[in-house]
Amino acid sequence: MPSKRFFLPASRSEDLMKLDEIEVGPDMYNHMIKSMRMQKGDCCLLLDGRGHQGKVRIEEIDRDRESAVLKVINTEDAAGEPDTEIFIAQALAKKKKVETVIQKSTEIGARGFYPFSSRHAVVKLKADRVDKRLDRWRKIIREAARQSERGIRPDIFRPIDLDGLMDLSRDFEVVLLARAREARHTIKELSREKVVRKGRKILLIIGPEGGLAEKEIEKLISLKNCYDISLGPRILRTETAGPVLSGIILHEVGEMQ
Amino acid sequence: MPSKRFFLPASRSEDLMKLDEIEVGPDMYNHMIKSMRMQKGDCCLLLDGRGHQGKVRIEEIDRDRESAVLKVINTEDAAGEPDTEIFIAQALAKKKKVETVIQKSTEIGARGFYPFSSRHAVVKLKADRVDKRLDRWRKIIREAARQSERGIRPDIFRPIDLDGLMDLSRDFEVVLLARAREARHTIKELSREKVVRKGRKILLIIGPEGGLAEKEIEKLISLKNCYDISLGPRILRTETAGPVLSGIILHEVGEMQ
């Protein structure tokens, strides 16, 4: 397996499985040829971000047009993708904390992220800051996906409010709401009952530092597919809960081994 | 349960279970009376750092001597302590990364930390920096222990080298060596075989960013009680592995619910 790994840019929608060769433009040219100093004939692993990866060889380099032609040698399903799709709905928190959640959870195997605003959240994200913040979050996710050898780049969506979160929850098979105290369910029990199982599409809701308001919790657990879960007697910070719960769920369904 | 929580300083060795009242000096006086503005008659939760906690009430405040007398109202075993003792041997890495490991793993329930130097480690800690770094690490652990409602403050020890790590490993019932690839065991399998089980004293070895050298791995897995374990197809950063594995182990033995 070549040690250098590249993702096709998010703007490209090619399916690597269906290509013999692929031409890449200035963004990848700069990364592969200028930064990584790859040369004609060198091989690397290319991921299409759609769950496929392949060994490719540099066939042509056009320095004027800043482009390169890559010959696809072989392709396969990317190894780093779990069948179980965990999306994390993370309450907005201080910048560094959200960044920790998305970086670590991407490494562990989360499929995507929905930031949301809640009553007790310390941080409110101003509308004019959202695009800039999304760009930064996407960059962190892309880099974590590359390093951890994911097959796709997890998605991150625009921040939503509690109503948006309620609507979103209806699209998932299972919604798990992390609670510091008084939770009625555990991952082990939900796993025994096959509520949490391999291949499911799971939304994991993580409250803010101050916790969700009682009314917010009531609303969410009134949803038919929502289970409030305990993480035990130790109180995890908001940025710790998502990565650790993702790891525990993927372990439980047999996708961390 | 009172919402304010305090640990007795590490220098105090009292067993809260055996006391009717306790006098605290300037360090706690400053924290309780000056910073938190508590007054005579106020109650709080006091942890002795030995696994016990109790509700105490401020009986006397002596502003000249900067001391206070606390009446012990009731005591119990601290709720936040798992029976399973996980110690993390963490390869030295960049400052922030080690801090992430000890902060997050303390929240999750690790019992202590052994930093160690290895061949491929990017960071070597100079001897004259060790004491300062230990002080900082202890402060991070203490704060994480308090916030996460642990019953004890996890320990952190002076950095050791690979020989020190080999010696240390012999004192543990089980040693788990996290490997990115080619591991022969999984936590699930070790749990089925009762190698990983509730109440055990486990050493978890996490290599540096560059990975452990082959020779280092060979030495460690030659130990009778050492099992190299896989974390699945996604490659976790050095600072992600310890917290996530601690969470998975505590989940597996039933102490994250």
Boltz contact constraints between the chains, C-beta under 6 A:
constraints:
  - contact:
      token1: [A, 79]
      token2: [B, 233]
      max_distance: 6.0
  - contact:
      token1: [A, 80]
      token2: [B, 233]
      max_distance: 6.0
  - contact:
      token1: [A, 80]
      token2: [B, 234]
      max_distance: 6.0
  - contact:
      token1: [A, 104]
      token2: [B, 240]
      max_distance: 6.0
  - contact:
      token1: [A, 107]
      token2: [B, 236]
      max_distance: 6.0
  - contact:
      token1: [A, 107]
      token2: [B, 240]
      max_distance: 6.0
  - contact:
      token1: [A, 109]
      token2: [B, 234]
      max_distance: 6.0
  - contact:
      token1: [A, 148]
      token2: [B, 234]
      max_distance: 6.0
  - contact:
      token1: [A, 148]
      token2: [B, 235]
      max_distance: 6.0
  - contact:
      token1: [A, 149]
      token2: [B, 235]
      max_distance: 6.0
  - contact:
      token1: [A, 186]
      token2: [B, 257]
      max_distance: 6.0
  - contact:
      token1: [A, 230]
      token2: [B, 257]
      max_distance: 6.0
  - contact:
      token1: [A, 231]
      token2: [B, 256]
      max_distance: 6.0
  - contact:
      token1: [A, 232]
      token2: [B, 256]
      max_distance: 6.0
  - contact:
      token1: [A, 232]
      token2: [B, 257]
      max_distance: 6.0
  - contact:
      token1: [A, 233]
      token2: [B, 79]
      max_distance: 6.0
  - contact:
      token1: [A, 233]
      token2: [B, 80]
      max_distance: 6.0
  - contact:
      token1: [A, 234]
      token2: [B, 80]
      max_distance: 6.0
  - contact:
      token1: [A, 234]
      token2: [B, 109]
      max_distance: 6.0
  - contact:
      token1: [A, 234]
      token2: [B, 148]
      max_distance: 6.0
  - contact:
      token1: [A, 235]
      token2: [B, 148]
      max_distance: 6.0
  - contact:
      token1: [A, 235]
      token2: [B, 149]
      max_distance: 6.0
  - contact:
      token1: [A, 236]
      token2: [B, 107]
      max_distance: 6.0
  - contact:
      token1: [A, 240]
      token2: [B, 104]
      max_distance: 6.0
  - contact:
      token1: [A, 240]
      token2: [B, 107]
      max_distance: 6.0
  - contact:
      token1: [A, 244]
      token2: [B, 247]
      max_distance: 6.0
  - contact:
      token1: [A, 247]
      token2: [B, 244]
      max_distance: 6.0
  - contact:
      token1: [A, 247]
      token2: [B, 247]
      max_distance: 6.0
  - contact:
      token1: [A, 247]
      token2: [B, 248]
      max_distance: 6.0
  - contact:
      token1: [A, 248]
      token2: [B, 247]
      max_distance: 6.0
  - contact:
      token1: [A, 248]
      token2: [B, 248]
      max_distance: 6.0
  - contact:
      token1: [A, 248]
      token2: [B, 251]
      max_distance: 6.0
  - contact:
      token1: [A, 251]
      token2: [B, 248]
      max_distance: 6.0
  - contact:
      token1: [A, 256]
      token2: [B, 231]
      max_distance: 6.0
  - contact:
      token1: [A, 256]
      token2: [B, 232]
      max_distance: 6.0
  - contact:
      token1: [A, 257]
      token2: [B, 186]
      max_distance: 6.0
  - contact:
      token1: [A, 257]
      token2: [B, 230]
      max_distance: 6.0
  - contact:
      token1: [A, 257]
      token2: [B, 232]
      max_distance: 6.0
